[in-house]
Amino acid sequence: MANTNDLTIQRKIENIFNNTCGTWQNCTESSIQSFLEQCQEHNIDSQYCMSWVEQHKAQIPDWSTVSKVSLDWVNEHTSTGSPISFTE
């Protein structure tokens, strides 16, 4: 059972998704990046957001590309992505 805070975050994620992607079918390389940027602006962990999106991957037409783009984005914008994410 999710706690109330999780449900609030979940609703925020759903709203952001509706604003950026709209539908699973419209979840593309560019819209997923907008989605992740919006999540970050709302201080929601991008990896948490992507794990929510991933639950629906069967409905996303080009999931392998969307997944790769989002993974690259997460690695670029978070410290928990790749082992060393800062450039020299």
N, CA, C and O atoms as CSV, one atom per row, in Angstrom:
chain,resi,resn,atom,element,x,y,z
A,1,MET,N,N,0.846,-1.200,0.000
A,1,MET,CA,C,0.000,0.000,0.000
A,1,MET,C,C,0.881,1.250,0.000
A,1,MET,O,O,1.712,1.425,0.892
A,2,ALA,N,N,0.706,2.092,-0.970
A,2,ALA,CA,C,1.505,3.315,-1.071
A,2,ALA,C,C,1.038,4.322,-0.025
A,2,ALA,O,O,-0.146,4.396,0.301
A,3,ASN,N,N,1.982,5.090,0.489
A,3,ASN,CA,C,1.556,6.123,1.431
A,3,ASN,C,C,1.053,7.338,0.670
A,3,ASN,O,O,1.209,7.418,-0.549
A,4,THR,N,N,0.457,8.274,1.374
A,4,THR,CA,C,-0.172,9.437,0.758
A,4,THR,C,C,0.820,10.254,-0.052
A,4,THR,O,O,0.493,10.756,-1.127
A,5,ASN,N,N,2.037,10.385,0.469
A,5,ASN,CA,C,3.067,11.148,-0.223
A,5,ASN,C,C,3.362,10.540,-1.593
A,5,ASN,O,O,3.477,11.263,-2.583
A,6,ASP,N,N,3.483,9.219,-1.652
A,6,ASP,CA,C,3.722,8.528,-2.922
A,6,ASP,C,C,2.595,8.803,-3.915
A,6,ASP,O,O,2.841,9.022,-5.101
A,7,LEU,N,N,1.363,8.790,-3.421
A,7,LEU,CA,C,0.220,9.038,-4.292
A,7,LEU,C,C,0.230,10.457,-4.829
A,7,LEU,O,O,-0.120,10.691,-5.986
A,8,THR,N,N,0.630,11.407,-3.991
A,8,THR,CA,C,0.731,12.796,-4.426
A,8,THR,C,C,1.784,12.923,-5.520
A,8,THR,O,O,1.552,13.572,-6.540
A,9,ILE,N,N,2.933,12.306,-5.308
A,9,ILE,CA,C,4.005,12.329,-6.305
A,9,ILE,C,C,3.529,11.663,-7.590
A,9,ILE,O,O,3.757,12.169,-8.689
A,10,GLN,N,N,2.868,10.526,-7.435
A,10,GLN,CA,C,2.335,9.800,-8.589
A,10,GLN,C,C,1.396,10.690,-9.404
A,10,GLN,O,O,1.456,10.698,-10.633
A,11,ARG,N,N,0.534,11.436,-8.721
A,11,ARG,CA,C,-0.397,12.338,-9.418
A,11,ARG,C,C,0.363,13.430,-10.151
A,11,ARG,O,O,0.021,13.781,-11.280
A,12,LYS,N,N,1.401,13.971,-9.506
A,12,LYS,CA,C,2.219,15.007,-10.152
A,12,LYS,C,C,2.860,14.436,-11.412
A,12,LYS,O,O,2.864,15.078,-12.462
A,13,ILE,N,N,3.399,13.226,-11.298
A,13,ILE,CA,C,4.042,12.584,-12.449
A,13,ILE,C,C,3.028,12.401,-13.574
A,13,ILE,O,O,3.329,12.676,-14.735
A,14,GLU,N,N,1.837,11.941,-13.232
A,14,GLU,CA,C,0.792,11.742,-14.242
A,14,GLU,C,C,0.432,13.060,-14.917
A,14,GLU,O,O,0.250,13.106,-16.134
A,15,ASN,N,N,0.326,14.138,-14.130
A,15,ASN,CA,C,0.017,15.457,-14.698
A,15,ASN,C,C,1.116,15.917,-15.639
A,15,ASN,O,O,0.843,16.411,-16.733
A,16,ILE,N,N,2.366,15.753,-15.207
A,16,ILE,CA,C,3.504,16.142,-16.040
A,16,ILE,C,C,3.487,15.329,-17.333
A,16,ILE,O,O,3.706,15.868,-18.418
A,17,PHE,N,N,3.222,14.021,-17.207
A,17,PHE,CA,C,3.177,13.163,-18.390
A,17,PHE,C,C,2.084,13.629,-19.352
A,17,PHE,O,O,2.299,13.707,-20.561
A,18,ASN,N,N,0.920,13.935,-18.802
A,18,ASN,CA,C,-0.188,14.407,-19.644
A,18,ASN,C,C,0.163,15.700,-20.359
A,18,ASN,O,O,-0.227,15.905,-21.508
A,19,ASN,N,N,0.900,16.577,-19.679
A,19,ASN,CA,C,1.292,17.862,-20.273
A,19,ASN,C,C,2.383,17.710,-21.323
A,19,ASN,O,O,2.415,18.475,-22.287
A,20,THR,N,N,3.267,16.750,-21.163
A,20,THR,CA,C,4.411,16.632,-22.073
A,20,THR,C,C,4.198,15.589,-23.167
A,20,THR,O,O,4.441,15.859,-24.343
A,21,CYS,N,N,3.749,14.413,-22.783
A,21,CYS,CA,C,3.568,13.328,-23.760
A,21,CYS,C,C,2.107,13.198,-24.176
A,21,CYS,O,O,1.808,12.987,-25.351
A,22,GLY,N,N,1.213,13.323,-23.226
A,22,GLY,CA,C,-0.216,13.217,-23.517
A,22,GLY,C,C,-0.699,11.785,-23.453
A,22,GLY,O,O,-1.513,11.438,-22.598
A,23,THR,N,N,-0.202,10.948,-24.355
A,23,THR,CA,C,-0.595,9.536,-24.368
A,23,THR,C,C,0.658,8.684,-24.478
A,23,THR,O,O,1.730,9.179,-24.826
A,24,TRP,N,N,0.516,7.420,-24.184
A,24,TRP,CA,C,1.663,6.500,-24.311
A,24,TRP,C,C,2.143,6.450,-25.755
A,24,TRP,O,O,3.341,6.345,-26.016
A,25,GLN,N,N,1.189,6.525,-26.704
A,25,GLN,CA,C,1.544,6.476,-28.120
A,25,GLN,C,C,2.375,7.693,-28.538
A,25,GLN,O,O,3.181,7.618,-29.465
A,26,ASN,N,N,2.167,8.811,-27.842
A,26,ASN,CA,C,2.909,10.044,-28.154
A,26,ASN,C,C,4.193,10.170,-27.350
A,26,ASN,O,O,4.856,11.206,-27.393
A,27,CYS,N,N,4.540,9.142,-26.632
A,27,CYS,CA,C,5.751,9.159,-25.831
A,27,CYS,C,C,6.941,8.894,-26.764
A,27,CYS,O,O,7.216,7.751,-27.130
A,28,THR,N,N,7.640,9.973,-27.140
A,28,THR,CA,C,8.729,9.890,-28.106
A,28,THR,C,C,10.038,10.355,-27.464
A,28,THR,O,O,10.073,10.737,-26.294
A,29,GLU,N,N,11.100,10.314,-28.248
A,29,GLU,CA,C,12.406,10.759,-27.757
A,29,GLU,C,C,12.336,12.186,-27.218
A,29,GLU,O,O,12.873,12.478,-26.149
A,30,SER,N,N,11.674,13.074,-27.962
A,30,SER,CA,C,11.638,14.476,-27.527
A,30,SER,C,C,10.671,14.682,-26.366
A,30,SER,O,O,10.979,15.422,-25.431
A,31,SER,N,N,9.504,14.035,-26.413
A,31,SER,CA,C,8.540,14.263,-25.330
A,31,SER,C,C,9.012,13.653,-24.012
A,31,SER,O,O,8.696,14.177,-22.944
A,32,ILE,N,N,9.764,12.550,-24.073
A,32,ILE,CA,C,10.256,11.946,-22.832
A,32,ILE,C,C,11.290,12.867,-22.184
A,32,ILE,O,O,11.391,12.922,-20.959
A,33,GLN,N,N,12.051,13.584,-22.997
A,33,GLN,CA,C,13.021,14.529,-22.439
A,33,GLN,C,C,12.299,15.703,-21.780
A,33,GLN,O,O,12.704,16.155,-20.709
A,34,SER,N,N,11.251,16.191,-22.399
A,34,SER,CA,C,10.444,17.259,-21.788
A,34,SER,C,C,9.859,16.774,-20.471
A,34,SER,O,O,9.862,17.492,-19.471
A,35,PHE,N,N,9.358,15.548,-20.488
A,35,PHE,CA,C,8.794,14.936,-19.292
A,35,PHE,C,C,9.822,14.911,-18.159
A,35,PHE,O,O,9.524,15.312,-17.035
A,36,LEU,N,N,11.032,14.437,-18.463
A,36,LEU,CA,C,12.077,14.347,-17.446
A,36,LEU,C,C,12.497,15.731,-16.959
A,36,LEU,O,O,12.746,15.917,-15.768
A,37,GLU,N,N,12.579,16.700,-17.867
A,37,GLU,CA,C,12.926,18.076,-17.468
A,37,GLU,C,C,11.882,18.638,-16.518
A,37,GLU,O,O,12.221,19.269,-15.517
A,38,GLN,N,N,10.607,18.408,-16.832
A,38,GLN,CA,C,9.518,18.877,-15.968
A,38,GLN,C,C,9.580,18.199,-14.603
A,38,GLN,O,O,9.373,18.843,-13.574
A,39,CYS,N,N,9.862,16.909,-14.596
A,39,CYS,CA,C,9.980,16.186,-13.325
A,39,CYS,C,C,11.073,16.818,-12.478
A,39,CYS,O,O,10.899,17.046,-11.281
A,40,GLN,N,N,12.205,17.098,-13.119
A,40,GLN,CA,C,13.329,17.689,-12.399
A,40,GLN,C,C,12.951,19.072,-11.850
A,40,GLN,O,O,13.306,19.418,-10.723
A,41,GLU,N,N,12.232,19.851,-12.652
A,41,GLU,CA,C,11.800,21.178,-12.196
A,41,GLU,C,C,10.877,21.086,-10.986
A,41,GLU,O,O,10.847,21.990,-10.151
A,42,HIS,N,N,10.128,19.999,-10.897
A,42,HIS,CA,C,9.222,19.791,-9.757
A,42,HIS,C,C,9.912,19.010,-8.626
A,42,HIS,O,O,9.264,18.566,-7.678
A,43,ASN,N,N,11.222,18.856,-8.744
A,43,ASN,CA,C,12.014,18.135,-7.738
A,43,ASN,C,C,11.550,16.697,-7.516
A,43,ASN,O,O,11.564,16.189,-6.395
A,44,ILE,N,N,11.141,16.060,-8.599
A,44,ILE,CA,C,10.783,14.645,-8.537
A,44,ILE,C,C,11.924,13.871,-9.180
A,44,ILE,O,O,12.370,14.209,-10.277
A,45,ASP,N,N,12.386,12.854,-8.513
A,45,ASP,CA,C,13.513,12.061,-9.003
A,45,ASP,C,C,13.220,11.497,-10.390
A,45,ASP,O,O,12.221,10.808,-10.596
A,46,SER,N,N,14.106,11.800,-11.337
A,46,SER,CA,C,13.884,11.374,-12.719
A,46,SER,C,C,13.890,9.852,-12.857
A,46,SER,O,O,13.187,9.305,-13.706
A,47,GLN,N,N,14.675,9.169,-12.031
A,47,GLN,CA,C,14.685,7.705,-12.106
A,47,GLN,C,C,13.356,7.129,-11.613
A,47,GLN,O,O,12.869,6.126,-12.134
A,48,TYR,N,N,12.788,7.771,-10.617
A,48,TYR,CA,C,11.465,7.377,-10.128
A,48,TYR,C,C,10.425,7.583,-11.225
A,48,TYR,O,O,9.562,6.735,-11.449
A,49,CYS,N,N,10.525,8.727,-11.903
A,49,CYS,CA,C,9.603,9.024,-13.013
A,49,CYS,C,C,9.723,7.981,-14.121
A,49,CYS,O,O,8.722,7.514,-14.664
A,50,MET,N,N,10.964,7.627,-14.445
A,50,MET,CA,C,11.163,6.657,-15.522
A,50,MET,C,C,10.700,5.265,-15.126
A,50,MET,O,O,10.226,4.508,-15.973
A,51,SER,N,N,10.830,4.918,-13.855
A,51,SER,CA,C,10.346,3.597,-13.448
A,51,SER,C,C,8.821,3.550,-13.555
A,51,SER,O,O,8.240,2.499,-13.823
A,52,TRP,N,N,8.180,4.712,-13.341
A,52,TRP,CA,C,6.724,4.792,-13.525
A,52,TRP,C,C,6.381,4.616,-15.003
A,52,TRP,O,O,5.463,3.870,-15.344
A,53,VAL,N,N,7.120,5.306,-15.882
A,53,VAL,CA,C,6.881,5.201,-17.325
A,53,VAL,C,C,7.124,3.769,-17.790
A,53,VAL,O,O,6.373,3.236,-18.607
A,54,GLU,N,N,8.172,3.159,-17.268
A,54,GLU,CA,C,8.553,1.814,-17.706
A,54,GLU,C,C,7.460,0.775,-17.451
A,54,GLU,O,O,7.376,-0.232,-18.154
A,55,GLN,N,N,6.632,1.022,-16.451
A,55,GLN,CA,C,5.512,0.107,-16.181
A,55,GLN,C,C,4.543,0.038,-17.368
A,55,GLN,O,O,3.747,-0.894,-17.479
A,56,HIS,N,N,4.622,1.021,-18.234
A,56,HIS,CA,C,3.700,1.108,-19.379
A,56,HIS,C,C,4.425,0.917,-20.708
A,56,HIS,O,O,3.897,1.263,-21.765
A,57,LYS,N,N,5.649,0.360,-20.650
A,57,LYS,CA,C,6.474,0.291,-21.855
A,57,LYS,C,C,5.821,-0.477,-23.005
A,57,LYS,O,O,6.118,-0.208,-24.168
A,58,ALA,N,N,4.940,-1.424,-22.699
A,58,ALA,CA,C,4.267,-2.181,-23.754
A,58,ALA,C,C,3.378,-1.287,-24.613
A,58,ALA,O,O,3.076,-1.621,-25.759
A,59,GLN,N,N,2.958,-0.142,-24.054
A,59,GLN,CA,C,2.070,0.764,-24.784
A,59,GLN,C,C,2.839,1.842,-25.545
A,59,GLN,O,O,2.249,2.607,-26.308
A,60,ILE,N,N,4.150,1.902,-25.337
A,60,ILE,CA,C,4.971,2.929,-25.987
A,60,ILE,C,C,5.557,2.351,-27.277
A,60,ILE,O,O,6.309,1.377,-27.234
A,61,PRO,N,N,5.214,2.949,-28.426
A,61,PRO,CA,C,5.582,2.378,-29.726
A,61,PRO,C,C,7.079,2.080,-29.904
A,61,PRO,O,O,7.437,0.986,-30.341
A,62,ASP,N,N,7.945,3.026,-29.574
A,62,ASP,CA,C,9.375,2.819,-29.819
A,62,ASP,C,C,10.121,2.793,-28.490
A,62,ASP,O,O,11.039,3.579,-28.258
A,63,TRP,N,N,9.705,1.870,-27.623
A,63,TRP,CA,C,10.225,1.847,-26.264
A,63,TRP,C,C,11.745,1.765,-26.196
A,63,TRP,O,O,12.351,2.425,-25.352
A,64,SER,N,N,12.377,0.973,-27.061
A,64,SER,CA,C,13.829,0.822,-26.968
A,64,SER,C,C,14.546,2.156,-27.165
A,64,SER,O,O,15.512,2.450,-26.461
A,65,THR,N,N,14.079,2.962,-28.117
A,65,THR,CA,C,14.684,4.278,-28.349
A,65,THR,C,C,14.352,5.228,-27.203
A,65,THR,O,O,15.234,5.917,-26.691
A,66,VAL,N,N,13.087,5.267,-26.802
A,66,VAL,CA,C,12.650,6.137,-25.706
A,66,VAL,C,C,13.420,5.785,-24.435
A,66,VAL,O,O,13.850,6.670,-23.695
A,67,SER,N,N,13.588,4.498,-24.193
A,67,SER,CA,C,14.299,4.026,-23.020
A,67,SER,C,C,15.754,4.481,-23.041
A,67,SER,O,O,16.279,4.949,-22.031
A,68,LYS,N,N,16.402,4.342,-24.193
A,68,LYS,CA,C,17.804,4.744,-24.315
A,68,LYS,C,C,17.962,6.253,-24.123
A,68,LYS,O,O,18.853,6.703,-23.402
A,69,VAL,N,N,17.100,7.023,-24.767
A,69,VAL,CA,C,17.153,8.482,-24.650
A,69,VAL,C,C,16.953,8.902,-23.188
A,69,VAL,O,O,17.661,9.772,-22.682
A,70,SER,N,N,15.991,8.280,-22.524
A,70,SER,CA,C,15.723,8.646,-21.131
A,70,SER,C,C,16.880,8.236,-20.221
A,70,SER,O,O,17.228,8.958,-19.287
A,71,LEU,N,N,17.466,7.084,-20.495
A,71,LEU,CA,C,18.609,6.639,-19.702
A,71,LEU,C,C,19.785,7.597,-19.868
A,71,LEU,O,O,20.443,7.959,-18.893
A,72,ASP,N,N,20.044,8.002,-21.107
A,72,ASP,CA,C,21.103,8.979,-21.366
A,72,ASP,C,C,20.821,10.292,-20.633
A,72,ASP,O,O,21.717,10.898,-20.044
A,73,TRP,N,N,19.559,10.715,-20.682
A,73,TRP,CA,C,19.175,11.961,-20.020
A,73,TRP,C,C,19.408,11.858,-18.511
A,73,TRP,O,O,19.991,12.754,-17.899
A,74,VAL,N,N,18.950,10.768,-17.930
A,74,VAL,CA,C,19.104,10.562,-16.485
A,74,VAL,C,C,20.590,10.552,-16.115
A,74,VAL,O,O,20.991,11.163,-15.124
A,75,ASN,N,N,21.391,9.862,-16.906
A,75,ASN,CA,C,22.837,9.819,-16.646
A,75,ASN,C,C,23.464,11.206,-16.703
A,75,ASN,O,O,24.355,11.529,-15.917
A,76,GLU,N,N,22.993,12.013,-17.632
A,76,GLU,CA,C,23.532,13.362,-17.798
A,76,GLU,C,C,23.119,14.306,-16.674
A,76,GLU,O,O,23.886,15.183,-16.277
A,77,HIS,N,N,21.909,14.124,-16.166
A,77,HIS,CA,C,21.334,15.113,-15.250
A,77,HIS,C,C,21.302,14.691,-13.785
A,77,HIS,O,O,20.865,15.467,-12.935
A,78,THR,N,N,21.749,13.498,-13.477
A,78,THR,CA,C,21.744,13.074,-12.080
A,78,THR,C,C,23.113,12.553,-11.695
A,78,THR,O,O,23.897,12.138,-12.549
A,79,SER,N,N,23.391,12.577,-10.414
A,79,SER,CA,C,24.688,12.092,-9.942
A,79,SER,C,C,24.651,10.583,-9.731
A,79,SER,O,O,25.689,9.959,-9.509
A,80,THR,N,N,23.444,9.987,-9.800
A,80,THR,CA,C,23.332,8.553,-9.548
A,80,THR,C,C,23.277,7.751,-10.836
A,80,THR,O,O,23.015,6.548,-10.812
A,81,GLY,N,N,23.525,8.417,-11.969
A,81,GLY,CA,C,23.492,7.721,-13.258
A,81,GLY,C,C,24.675,6.805,-13.410
A,81,GLY,O,O,24.810,5.830,-12.671
A,82,SER,N,N,25.536,7.107,-14.361
A,82,SER,CA,C,26.726,6.287,-14.605
A,82,SER,C,C,27.714,6.475,-13.447
A,82,SER,O,O,27.605,7.438,-12.688
A,83,PRO,N,N,28.662,5.567,-13.315
A,83,PRO,CA,C,29.617,5.640,-12.198
A,83,PRO,C,C,30.279,7.021,-12.069
A,83,PRO,O,O,30.378,7.558,-10.966
A,84,ILE,N,N,30.726,7.589,-13.179
A,84,ILE,CA,C,31.278,8.943,-13.145
A,84,ILE,C,C,30.545,9.747,-14.198
A,84,ILE,O,O,30.691,9.490,-15.393
A,85,SER,N,N,29.756,10.720,-13.765
A,85,SER,CA,C,28.926,11.445,-14.729
A,85,SER,C,C,29.428,12.856,-14.975
A,85,SER,O,O,28.840,13.577,-15.781
A,86,PHE,N,N,30.502,13.276,-14.303
A,86,PHE,CA,C,31.017,14.618,-14.592
A,86,PHE,C,C,32.155,14.550,-15.596
A,86,PHE,O,O,32.897,13.570,-15.655
A,87,THR,N,N,32.276,15.609,-16.383
A,87,THR,CA,C,33.322,15.616,-17.418
A,87,THR,C,C,34.555,16.323,-16.887
A,87,THR,O,O,34.472,17.157,-15.985
A,88,GLU,N,N,35.681,15.984,-17.451
A,88,GLU,CA,C,36.933,16.605,-17.005
A,88,GLU,C,C,37.208,17.873,-17.771
A,88,GLU,O,O,38.220,18.533,-17.531
